Amino acid sequence: MHHQDPDTGVIFVKRKTDGKMLKVADLVDDRPKEREKIVSYLRSVKKPEDMDLIIALGMAKEGFDWPFCEHALTVAIEGR
């Protein structure tokens, strides 16, 4: 992790291959205040460049509507 924006909760990670700064939303964090910051930010996103990667567990199980999503990877453990 390079740094995290204290106001939005967005985590910035520098990609090694080209140095691009990626914006990551961590919805796995179970601290209510931290989760609400990033959820609020995600609701305000207006263009694809505003978020590169969303990491989620339970929130993505039932499906989600993200207009800017180009790819999704779902990983599950059978029986859970």
Secondary structure, DSSP 8 states (H G I E B T S, - for coil): --EE-TTT--EEEE-TTT--EEEEEE-----HHHHHHHHHHHHH--SGGG-SEEE-SGGGTT----TT---------TT-
